[in-house]
Amino acid sequence: MLGIRRIFLFGFAFLLLSGSRTCGQNPQAQFPARFGRWTAAGAPRKFTPNFGSDERKRAVFAESAVSQAATGSYTFDRKGTTATVYAFQDSSGAYEAFTYLWSPGVATFDSSLSHAGVFTKDRAVLAAGNFVVELAPASDVSMGDLRDLLRRIAAAADKTPFPPIQTFLPKQGQLPDTQRYALGPAAFRAAAESVGLGDFAAISDQAGFNSGAEATFMRYKTGRTGGQEAALLLIEYPTPQLAELHLRHLEGALSAAKQSGSSIERKGSLLSIVLAPTSAAYADSLRAGVNYETQVTWNEPSATATDPPWSSVLAKIFIGTGVFMVVAVVLGVAFGGVRVVTKIFFPGKVFDRPEQMEILQLGLSGSKRIDPRDFY
């Protein structure tokens, strides 16, 4: 009976987990019946994303591991908009596609480590967990509507945060619409060209994405006219050894590109590459602003070895010696006392029995045999 109950409980738990995973991966389940002032105009339609003749978008979304997609319409006051939801295998792939969908001039209206949203006059792009939502046209959608939709998507999406490499970028002087994130060469090349760094797209072959690398771009500028400009590329690797290996490859690639002023530096598992800076001083200041620190964690138990004071050592020596002496006296008295008492009450029966006593004698001074009993 107990075995059947366990099997039932395990099966029920499996069904619950399977159901929650299916719901989290199903983009149709992410369409709310309404958001803000907008109401769904019908049931969402699931489709297989192929992106038509847009080869670059197809390559980036395939690299991001898009799994499913669905589209649905919303209406408000005789106006309409269409929402397209893309489901990815994880939040890293979703964030790569999310930044790819940015266009020059996008403005961020909400951003955190687990959800974000940008918009232009024509469309809005939202990301939460492993889901990305495109909303177009977005000219009639208010900021409150977008925030409500993002909140609803985030509540039902995967809770895994976006890649932390985005937090390493310096804050001062950012051109926000130039941030891009890449998990592979397709998104890397697209990102480099979209932010005006097409000459550096070729270094994607030496970046080491097949070793688990991830990269982020950002352009920087100080002042409106006559200020300093540069682009910062951060590439993070699983281990410092991989970072050092690909550092050599990227140094050769930058030299082959003949880009004067571009420099690369490693800190732990992170490579920071300043591309096309207007001055070496600005490149150094930009790299110094990278918010990345390495830490070594020791998980083994440890103890601090300290010498005890001499007074404690001497006291323990005297106490130990005294205890040893007392034990020796007690044992000696006990052994001797038992022997004496036994000889008094049982003479010649336990100890010193005549038949067991023998004395070696030479008999040089006389012929009388010595009796051992004479000694007791």
C-alpha positions, 0 to 999 in steps of 0.5 A, a space after each residue: 500500500 505504501 509503495 502504491 501511494 509513493 508511485 501516485 505522489 511521484 506521478 502527480 508531482 511529475 504531471 505538475 512539473 510538466 504542466 508548469 513547464 508547458 505553460 511557461 514555454 507556450 507563447 499562446 498562454 502569455 496573451 492576456 485577455 486585456 492590458 491597459 485600455 486594450 482588449 483581445 480581438 480573438 484567440 491568439 494564433 500559433 505559427 512557426 517563425 520563418 521571417 520571410 526573406 530576412 536572412 539575418 533575423 532568421 540567423 539571429 533567432 535560430 542562434 537565440 534558440 527560438 522555440 515557438 511563436 504566436 500572434 494576436 490582435 488587440 483593439 481600443 476605440 476603433 484602433 488596433 495593434 498586433 502583438 507577437 510573442 516569441 518563446 526561447 529556451 532561456 532568458 539569454 537567448 530572449 535577451 539576444 533577440 530583444 536587443 537585436 530588435 532594437 532600432 536607432 532612436 529606441 527609448 527605454 521605458 522600463 528596465 531591470 535584471 528580469 524584464 525590460 521594454 523599449 519603444 519608438 513611434 512605430 513599435 514597442 519591444 518587451 522582454 521578460 524571462 524567456 519571452 519577447 513581445 513585439 507590438 506594432 503599430 504602437 503609436 496609439 499605445 500609451 506608456 501605461 498600457 505598455 507597462 501593464 502588458 510588460 507586468 502581465 508578461 513578466 508575471 507568467 514568464 520564466 523568472 531567470 534574470 537576464 545575463 549579468 554582463 549588461 551590468 558591467 557596462 559603465 553608466 556615464 556617457 552611454 548611448 542607450 540605443 546602441 547596447 547589443 548582446 550576442 551569444 554567437 557570431 550571427 548576433 555579434 556581426 549584426 550588432 557590430 553593423 547596427 551600431 556603426 562598427 561594421 569593420 569589427 564584425 570579422 573578429 566574431 570568428 576569434 571571439 570564441 562563442 563555441 567556447 561559451 562566450 557572451 558579448 555586449 556592445 555599447 557606444 559612448 560619447 561625452 558632450 554634444 560637439 567636440 567630445 570624446 567617442 568610443 565603443 566598448 565591447 565586453 566578452 565574458 568566458 566561462 574561465 580565465 584560461 579561455 579568456 587568456 587564450 582568446 585574448 591572443 586571438 583577438 589581439 591578432 585580429 585587431 592588428 589585422 584590421 588595422 584599427 588604430 587606437 583599439 586596445 584589449 585587456 583582460 580581467 579575470 574571465 572578462 575581456 574589455 575591448 575599446 574600439 575606435 576611441 578618439 583618444 587613448 586617455 578616454 579609452 583608459 577612462 572607459 575601461 576603468 569604469 567597467 563594473 567587474 570584480 573577480 572574487 575567489 571563494 573558499 568553501 572548505 572549512 578552516 580554522 585559525 591556529 593560535 599559540 596558547 599563553 605560556 601560563 596556560 601551558 605551564 598550568 596544564 603541565 603541572 596538572 597533568 604531572 600531578 594527576 599522573 603521580 596521584 594515579 601512580 600512588 593509588 595503583 601502588 598502594 592498591 597493589 601492595 595492600 591487596 598483596 599484604 592483606 591476602 598474605 595475612 588472611 591466606 598465608 602460603 596459599 596465594 602468594 609465596 607458596 613453598 612448593 613454588 619457591 626455589 632459591 639457587 644455592 652453591 653450598 660453598 660454606 656448609 652442607 645444610 640446605 637452605 629452606 626458602 621458608 626461612 626468608 618469609 
